[in-house]
Amino acid sequence: MRTQVAIVGAGPAGLLLGALLNRAGIDNLIIEQRSADYVLARIRAGVLEQTTVDLLDEAGVGERLHREGLPHGGIELSFAGMRHRIDFRAHTGKQVTVYGQTEVTRDLMQAREEAGLDTVYNADEVSVHDFDGTSPRVRYRLDGEPVEVDCDFIAGCDGFHGVCRASVPPSALHVFERAYPFGWLGLLSQTPPVSHELIYSSHPRGFSLCSMRSPTRSRYYLQCPLDDRAENWSDDAFWDELRRRIDPAAAQALVTGPSLEKSIAPLRSFVAEPMRFGRLFLAGDAAHIVPPTGAKGLNLAASDVGLLSRALADHYAGSDAGIDSYSERCLRRVWRAERFSWWFTSLMHQFPENGEFGHRMQMAELDYLVGSAAASTVLAENYVGLPLER
């Protein structure tokens, strides 16, 4: 089998890259180890920067997003029993759009199927070869039969635990990582959101986040110990703890209901450098992880594949400047997002080792943040996302 670009991973990064390449007239094949149903069942965040929305429009899959997505012109910070709004439009002239990652994936899958493009699901024993030469290959087994794909380039969009980064010699990688001493307990419910914008709450009992997927479906999070388990939390216990951590007005307005899904996710910051190894390019979670506090994970993945699609289009038009600078350009944006996500996580969560002094420092910084136009602008500018070409 032969294709120009073999994409490993059918999450939103791989699917978006495939759509952008197809628009540029570049043949591509997506290879995924899991089933399509498994990919769609993943529960992930869905706060989209304008850059991500623009890329989805460029890929031709933005129609439902614009119809059903929820434009948000700000967020609310809750501390000391009060809420304070950070107005994105006033500080930056921009907004974000709440639209679940599952819906992004569904739109991209449907568009790919309608275009008659090839996606291989349930591929076993996926491996990448010879990416340090001029003739890279991807091998896998499908229904027990071996398959080999010859290609010009391999795009590793297969996530943190995927085979692409794992296939790079350790001596060629420089890994930076920080694991946080807590996780997020998340609950999804078929209930109206408590507020029309996200509420980030800092409380002595721990961080909480009030989010949503639609006007009728809400997603809530509680900071919890790493060794906690979702099954230890009844729905009533979750709702009671959430009420304790948000301001009184939000607690009174909260509509509760049975959980549709409940899980605990650890928090980590992770970057692998570089993001190019010959004819293998890493994108999204294969190259970097951010704590979810800053809502940057999906947006970073989208910006990676946006830059990669342009670089590959330039290559086939006769210029390798884009692929030669791909890693450097991506990593500059990645580290800025890592910094913001680390800072916002450090500001909003309780770190037991910091004690009362650390908590007072957080309160002082939050008080300054909401009272200073300059500080609010910095938060707003980073949250709505930096321009793709910066």
C-alpha positions, 0 to 999 in steps of 0.5 A: 500500500502507498500513500503520501502521508501516513497518520498514526492515530484517529483522534482529533489531531490525526483526523484534523490533519487528514482533513487539512491535507486532503484540502491541500490535495495530499493523499493520506491514510489514518491508522488507528489501533482502537475502534471508531466507537472507542475513539468517540467514547473518550470524554475530553474537554471542549474549550476551543480557541479561535485558532482551532475554530478557524482550522476546523473551518479551513478543514470544512467541518465547522458548520455544526460547531457554529450552529451548536457551539457556545461562544464564551466571552469570559470566565469567572474566578471564584475565591473567598466566597465571591465571583469575579469575571474576566472579560475576554472581549474587553481585554482582547477582543476575542472569545472561546467556543465551548464545543465538546471534543467528542463532537469535534471528533464526530464531525471530522469522522463524518466528513472523512467518511463522506469524502471517501477517505481511508481510515483503518480502525482496529489495527494491531501491532502498529509500528513505524520504520525507516523514518530516518531515511527517505522511505518510511513505512508503517506496519500493522496487522488487520484481521490477522493479516500483515499490512505495510504502508510505504509513505513519504512522511509519518505523522505521529498523532497517537497520543502520550502512550502511542508507538510513534514517540516510543519508536524514537531512540531515547538518546534523540529525545529530551523529555521534560515532565512534572507530575502534580500531587493531585488529580481531577474527579470529573462528573458528567450530568444531564443538567443545565450548567450552573452558570453560562460561563466557566467558574474556576474556584479556589477554595481551602478544601481544593479546586473545583471547576464548573463547566458544560458541554451544552445548555443541557449537559454539564461537566464538573470537576473536583481536585482530589488526591491521586490515590482516590478512586471514582467509585468511592464517590457517590453522586450525592457526595460529589454534589455536596463537596462541589457546593462547599467549594463554590460561592453561595450564589452558585451553590444555591443555583446548582442543579444536580442529577445522576452522573452519566460518567465519573472518572479521575484524571491525573495532572501532568506537564510533559514536553518531548523535544524535538518534534521532528525525527527525519520524516517522522513528526510528532503532534498533540499528546504524542509530544506534549501534555498540559494540565487541563486547567488552562484548556490548552490540550486540544488547542495545542494539538490543533495548532501542531497539525495546522502548522504541519499541514502547511509545512507538508503542503509547502514541501509538495510545492517545492519548499522544505522551509516549513518542515525544517522549522516545524519543531521549533515553531511548535515548541515555541507555542507549546512552551508558552501554553505549558507556562500558562497552564502551569501558572494557572494550575499553581494559582487555583489548586491547593498544594498541601506542602505550601501551607498557610503561607502559600494559600495566602500568596494565592489569595493575594495574587487572585486579588491582584489579578481581578483588580488589575486591568493589566493582569486580567489582560495577561490571563485573557490573552493566554486563555483565548490563545496566542496567534498561530504564527506568533 
